[in-house]
Amino acid sequence: MKDQQKSLKQYLLLWSTQSLSTLGSGMTSYALTLWLYQKTGLALETAMLQICTYAPYVLMSIFAGALSDRWNKKLTMLGCDLFAALSTVAMLLLAMTGELSGWHLYLINAFNGLMNTIQRPAGDVAATMLIPKEKYQKTSGLRSLSDSLTNILTPVIATALFAFGGLEAVIAFDLSTFAAAFITLSLFIKIPEPDHAQKEKTSLLRSTGEGLSWLSSKPMVLYLILFLAGINLVASAYNAVLPAMVLSKPNGGKTVLGLVNTTVGAATLAGSIIVMATPKPKDRIRMIWLSLFLSMSTENFMLAFGKGPIIWCIGAVCGWIAIPYMGANLDVILRTEIPKDMQGRVFSCRNTLQFFTIPVGYYLGGMLTDKVFEPFMQDKSGTLLNTLFGSSKGSGAAMLFAVLGFAGMAVCVVFGVLLRKYKWSEDK
């Protein structure tokens, strides 16, 4: 019991400092979006920031877990954090000398995405080793809580620092949060290794194949991962379109974009509290489906047809309040079902399958906004479409949100059929 309490305290220390570092990284990402959209005015240009971040993650993640199962988890996390910080220092120097441009950001984001690819499965396994099994749902709620606070604080602090000291001030804050997390992990946290960690000299391809084989033998888990892949396609397109619409609308702008993003954070904060306060459900799969259906069937339509910040913020609440509950239930299923000594391999395969749609969604969202929907709406003056979606710049993005709403509901219906025969609970 004392060992479990000590491990949980170690996890809480890790969680709190890593969350602080995530806040700094999120602020940099937010400020880069503002900086690049101000320079170009194009949704696809800003979407490319996330495309470059996720592309190496998707391409290499399937192999990263096999490496994670072999390597020391703590050293892996420290090494990846350090290299990512060095690339951020390079960005800061370029910004201070006035040489920073879009292609620098794409290259740096791609490198940071590669570091995250290696670090994430190590971090997932580290969390499993530190958290007692009966605390999985509660700690998942804590992770959602920190993500929520990050979403609330990121636009507020980033916008203030960006206005006061420019991009350089935001990056400097990011580096200070990295230093706090790095020192804490290196000096004060001990991460145990799995008892049967795969350190023997098995080939990388064979190790990766073992992760894929495990997933193929568990259709319930595989369907859940593919379900999330479909949702991520819609959600990443949403993320690409949102700045283009809100920054372009006459009743939008940077302050309104910050307000909408802060509302997202407040909604997920409320959802995180719900996760920690509610007992475990009788059927976690059903709760995952219901949570995602609520999200997909509300927010996109409110963004599409809403005429101002109030409706957009109400949509943000409807779209995000159930997401922490979905994430907690998925997290419990995966950490319980996947053997600890295989979690690095399986989590990495899961990451590739679940997140490969994110760069695709960002590209489609940016490209469709700039090349299809915005030009299309420019020629519809005085029509019903203008009544529904507006007539100014940003009306094409609003129309695209309606398309995303129907697409998200279709994904839920398809996977609702595939998952209807499965029921999962700890009491099964």
C-alpha positions, 0 to 999 in steps of 0.5 A: 500500500505504501509503495502504491501511495509513493508511486501515485505521489510520483505520478502527481509530481510528474503530471503537474510539471509536465502539464506546466510544460504543455501549457508553455508548448500550447502557448507557443503553438497558439502564438505561431498560428496568430503570427503566421495568419497575420502574415499570410491570411491563409487557413492552409498556411496555418494548418501546415503547422499542425500537419508538419507536427503530426506527419512524422508522428503518424509515419514513425509512431508505429515503430516508436513503441517497439523502441520504447519497450526496449529503452529506459522510459525516463531517459527516453522522455528526458532526451526527447524533451531536451532535443525539442527544447533545443529546436525551440531555442533555434526558433527563438534566435531566428525570431530575435534576429528577424529571420524567422519564416514559415518554412522554419516553423514547418521544419521545427514543428516536424522535428518536435513531432518526431520527438513527441513520437518517441516520447509519447509511448514511453510516457504512456507506459510510465504512467501505467507503471506509476498509477495503481489500477483502481486509480486509472479513471481518476488520474485520467480525469486529472489529465483532462483537468490539466488539458482543460486548464491549458485550453483556458489559459493558453489563449489568455496568456499567449495573447497577452504575452504576444501583444506585450513582447511579441513571439519572442516573449511567448517562446521564452515562457515556453522554455522556462516551463520546459526547464521546470519539468526537465529538472523535476523529472531528472532529479525527483521522479523514479519510473520503474520499468515493466517486469518483463520489458522487451529488452531482448534483441528482437528485430524492430519489425518483429516487435512492431508486428507483435503490436499489430498482431495483438490489436488484430486479435482484439477487434473491440479495441481495434474498432474503438481506435478506428472510431477515434481515427474517424472522429480525429479526421473531422476534429482536425479539420475543425481545428484548421477551419476555426481560426480562419472563420473567427479571425475573418468574420466581422464580429470575430477577431483575435479576442473572440478566437481567444474567447471561444478557445477559453470556453473550450477549456472551461467546458473540458474543465467541467467535464474533467470534474464530472469524470472524477466525481462520477462512479464507473459506468456499467458500459464504457463503450456505450459512454464513449459513443454517446459522448462523441455523438453529442460532440459531433451533432452540436458544435459544428452546426452552431459554428456554421449557423451561429451569428456571433460569439455567444452561439459559438461559445455555447457550441464549444460547451456542447462539443467539448464537455463530454470529451474528458468522459470519453477519454477517461473511459477509453483510457481505462479500457486500453490500460486494462486490456493491454498487457503492461510489457506490450503497452509501448508496442501496442500504444504506438500502433494505436497512435499511428492508426488513431492519429493518421487522420489528423494531418489529413484533416488539417490539410483538407480543412485548410485547403477546402476553406481557401480553395473551395468554400470561400471562393464558392461563397463569394459568388452567392450574394443575396442567396439562401446560402448567404442568409444561412452562413453570412456574406463576408469573408469567413462565410465559406468556413462557416459552410464547411462547418455544416459539412463537418457536422454531418460527417461527424454524425455519419462516423458515429452512426457507422461505428455505432453499428460496429460496436453495438455487440460489445460491452465493457466494464470491470465487472464483466 
